[in-house]
Structure formats: structure tokens, C-alpha cells
Amino acid sequence: MVDDLEILSELPNGVLVLDLLTASATHSEVGKLNLWISGELSEWLKREVLKDNIDMSMLNCVTLSVAIDTDKVKTHKKKVVMFHFDCRTEIVTDSKKYVGCLNEVSRWHTRLRT
């Protein structure tokens, strides 16, 4: 996860979309990314679906969209970054769409490279 934050520290503000069915990540400003969290969340989804006896083929789309803003708190970004996350999850089946939101999640990240 720390490596993911280091990667995100280098990027402009934007929206990160994690596709939990394909374990892929795409940033609105830079395109596809290789992030650890993509695979981790995809594996978590598979465990939860199995645990709850849900047919995975019923899921058309499962995404986590994260609006990332690193400018809400001014820092010396070469040393520390304050991430502000606004998260939206969508699960789509043939018959229904489920949406969840979590706003104003913040996380400090001390840079590995200075």
C-alpha cells in the first residue's frame, strides 16, 4: 500500500477508478496504473462473494471510484503528502445497481524518496 501512495504522490489530482472484476486501475489524468490495491480488492471481492454464496457471473460491474485531492492541505510534497479521498462504489447486476459513498477520508503519507 505504501508503494501505491508513493505512485499516487507523483500524479496530479484526479479520479482513480479501480475495477474489482478485472483488478485494474485507471487514473483520469494519466491512464492505466499498476497498483497493489487493485489486486488486493479484487481478491477481497472474490472471497466475499464466495462467503455469501453469490454467483460471480451475476456481477456486471464492480468499481471503486476515488477522487483524489492532495491540495486541501498545503505541504512540502517532496517530503509529505496529505491525501483527501472521496470514494464511490458501484455494483451493477442485470436487475439492480448498488451505490455507496464515503467522503472526506484523509491520509498522511511520508514520502519514501526525498
C-alpha positions as CSV (number, residue, x, y, z in Angstrom):
1,M,0.0,0.0,0.0
2,V,2.8,2.4,0.7
3,D,4.1,1.9,-2.8
4,D,0.7,2.8,-4.1
5,L,0.7,6.0,-2.1
6,E,4.1,6.8,-3.5
7,I,2.9,6.2,-7.0
8,L,-0.2,8.4,-6.4
9,S,2.0,11.1,-4.8
10,E,3.6,11.7,-8.2
11,L,0.3,12.1,-10.0
12,P,-2.0,15.2,-10.5
13,N,-5.3,15.3,-8.7
14,G,-7.9,13.3,-10.5
15,V,-10.2,10.3,-10.2
16,L,-8.8,6.8,-9.7
17,V,-11.1,4.0,-10.9
18,L,-10.5,0.5,-9.6
19,D,-12.3,-2.3,-11.5
20,L,-12.7,-5.1,-8.9
21,L,-13.7,-7.7,-11.6
22,T,-10.5,-7.2,-13.7
23,A,-8.2,-6.0,-10.9
24,S,-7.3,-2.9,-13.0
25,A,-6.7,0.7,-12.1
26,T,-7.1,3.8,-14.3
27,H,-6.3,7.4,-13.4
28,S,-8.4,10.1,-15.1
29,E,-5.3,12.2,-16.0
30,V,-2.6,9.5,-16.7
31,G,-4.4,6.3,-17.7
32,K,-3.7,2.8,-16.6
33,L,-1.7,2.2,-13.4
34,N,-0.2,-0.9,-11.8
35,L,-1.4,-0.7,-8.2
36,W,-1.2,-3.3,-5.4
37,I,-4.6,-2.3,-4.1
38,S,-6.3,-3.3,-7.4
39,G,-5.4,-6.9,-7.0
40,E,-6.0,-6.9,-3.2
41,L,-9.6,-5.5,-3.6
42,S,-10.3,-7.9,-6.4
43,E,-9.3,-10.9,-4.2
44,W,-11.3,-9.5,-1.3
45,L,-14.4,-9.3,-3.6
46,K,-13.9,-12.9,-4.7
47,R,-13.7,-14.1,-1.0
48,E,-16.8,-12.1,0.0
49,V,-18.8,-13.4,-3.0
50,L,-17.8,-17.0,-2.2
51,K,-18.6,-16.5,1.5
52,D,-22.0,-15.0,0.7
53,N,-22.8,-17.7,-1.9
54,I,-23.2,-15.2,-4.7
55,D,-22.8,-16.2,-8.3
56,M,-19.9,-14.1,-9.5
57,S,-21.3,-14.2,-13.1
58,M,-24.2,-12.1,-11.9
59,L,-21.9,-9.1,-11.3
60,N,-21.7,-7.0,-14.5
61,C,-19.6,-4.2,-13.0
62,V,-17.9,-3.6,-9.6
63,T,-16.0,-0.3,-9.3
64,L,-14.5,1.9,-6.7
65,S,-14.0,5.4,-7.9
66,V,-11.8,7.6,-5.8
67,A,-11.5,11.4,-6.3
68,I,-8.0,12.2,-5.1
69,D,-7.1,15.7,-3.9
70,T,-3.6,16.4,-2.5
71,D,-4.1,20.2,-2.4
72,K,-6.5,20.6,0.5
73,V,-3.7,20.9,3.0
74,K,-0.5,22.6,1.7
75,T,2.6,20.5,2.4
76,H,6.1,20.1,1.1
77,K,5.1,17.4,-1.3
78,K,8.6,16.1,-1.7
79,K,8.5,15.0,1.9
80,V,4.9,14.5,2.9
81,V,1.6,14.4,1.1
82,M,-1.9,14.8,2.6
83,F,-4.4,12.8,0.5
84,H,-8.1,13.6,0.6
85,F,-10.2,10.8,-0.8
86,D,-13.9,10.9,-1.8
87,C,-15.0,7.3,-2.6
88,R,-17.9,5.9,-4.6
89,T,-18.6,2.2,-5.1
90,E,-20.9,0.8,-7.7
91,I,-22.1,-2.8,-8.0
92,V,-24.2,-3.5,-11.1
93,T,-26.2,-6.6,-11.9
94,D,-28.7,-7.2,-14.6
95,S,-31.5,-6.1,-12.3
96,K,-30.1,-3.6,-9.9
97,K,-27.4,-1.0,-9.3
98,Y,-26.0,-0.6,-5.7
99,V,-24.1,2.6,-4.8
100,G,-22.2,3.6,-1.7
101,C,-20.2,6.7,-0.9
102,L,-17.6,7.6,1.7
103,N,-16.4,11.2,1.7
104,E,-13.6,13.2,3.4
105,V,-11.2,10.3,4.1
106,S,-7.7,11.7,4.7
107,R,-4.4,10.0,4.9
108,W,-0.9,11.4,5.6
109,H,1.9,9.8,3.6
110,T,5.6,10.4,4.4
111,R,7.5,10.2,1.1
112,L,10.0,7.4,0.7
113,R,12.0,9.5,-1.8
114,T,13.0,13.0,-0.7
